Amino acid sequence: MKRSLFVIALGITFLILMTWAGTILTSIIPRHPTAQVQTAQAGNYQVTLQVDPNPPLITQPATLSIQVVSTVSHQFITNARITLETSMETMDMGTDQADAKPQSNGTYRLKVLFSMSGPWQVRVLVTLPGAETQSTAFEVTVQ
């Protein structure tokens, strides 16, 4: 009985030490922030994502600005519904979804509070009335 309690206590201590070591390593190893402005293709649209501040911090919301331009007409898209889906790439924390608010010049804005540091995927869904939804994904490194 005493031996099995000792083994359990030793296992719990080992898990605590590994968690502590992992936390220390993530703060020591430098992360390279992703580009503040990223551009990708979503069907017939060029989608540009701007992150402010870059890199985003877990202590304050980051402002994500999305600009959508038609690659056919080279016009800003101002009547779209822009939805962002954020999910952590290295850990299953679920997916958050929110709509960005239209600004001017085909720009849409949304504040996002990332709950954990590390690489996140930001998927941008562009939906225009009467058209099929197009999407593209960006990676954002959070500190």
N, C-alpha and C positions, 0 to 999 in steps of 0.2 A: 504494500500500500504506500509506504513512504517513498519507495523507489519510483513508482508511477507518478506520484505527485511531483517528485524532483524532476522527472523527465518532462512533464507538462510545464512546470515553471521554467525549465531550461529552454523549451521550445518557444514559450511566450517571450522570454528575454531575447532570444535570437531574432524573433520577428520584430520586436521593438528596435533592436540595434540595426537591422536591415532597413527599416523604415527611416530611421534617423540618418543612416549613411546615404540612402537615396535622396533625401531632402538636401543634405549637405552637397552632394555631387551636382544636383541640378542648379544650385546657386553658385557653385564654383565654375562649372563649365560654361563659357560664354556662349550665348545664343546670338546668331546673326539675325538682326531684324530683317523682315521682308521689305521690299521696296515700298515706299510711301504711296507711290502711284503705280498701279498695275493695269494692264489692258488685255482683254481677251475677246474672242469671238463667240457670239451666241446666235447661231443662225445667220440672219441678215443684219445683225446688229453688232456694233463695236461697243463693248461695255468697258468703262474705265472706273476702277475703284480707287478711291483715295482714303487713307487712314490717318486720322489726327486725334491724339498724338501717335507717333510711330516710334518705337513699338508701343502698342496699347498696354496699359497697366491694369492689374486686377483690382486696383483700389479706386479707379474712376472710370466712368463710361467713355468709350471712344466714339468719335463721330465718323461714320462711314458715309462718304459721298459717292454716289454712283451717277455717271453720265452715260447716256445711251444715244448713239448716233446710228442712223441707217446707213449701211454700206452700199445700198442701191441709190438712194437719193442724196446722200451725204447731208441730211437734215437732222437736227436734234429731234429726238422723240420726246414729246411733251405730254402725250395722253396715255401713257402706259401705266400699268399696275406693276410696281417693282416690289418683289418679295425677297427677303433675305433669309436663308436658312443657315444657322451656324451650328457646327458640331466639332468637338475636339477630335483630332485625328488619332491620338495615341491612347485614348481611353473612351469607353462608351459612356458618355454622359447625357445621351439623348440629343435631340435636335430641337433648337429653338427657332421659331419662325415669326417674322414681323414684317409689316409693310413699311416701306420708306415713303416719306412725304415729299411731294413734288416741290421743287424750288423754281429756278429759271434756267433757261438754256439747256433743257433736257437733263437737268441735274435733280437727283432725288437724295434725300438725307435721312439718316437714322442714327440714333445713339444706341450703342450696344455695350453692355457690361459683361465682359468675359469673366467667368468664374474661376478660372485656373490658368496658370502660366503654361506655355507650351504651344505647339502648332495647332491651329484651328483652320477648318475649312469653312469658307464663306461662299455659299452657293447663291447666285443671283438669278432669279426667275423673272423674265420679261414677258408680260402679257398685254397684248393690245386687243381692243375690241374686235371680235370677229376673226382673230388670228390664233394660231397655235402657240402655246407657251414655249419660249426658248430659254435655255439656261446655260450658264457657265460657272466655273468654280475658281476661287482664288485661295491662296494660303496666306494666313496672317499669323505671325509669331507673336505671342503675348508674353509679357514679362511681369 
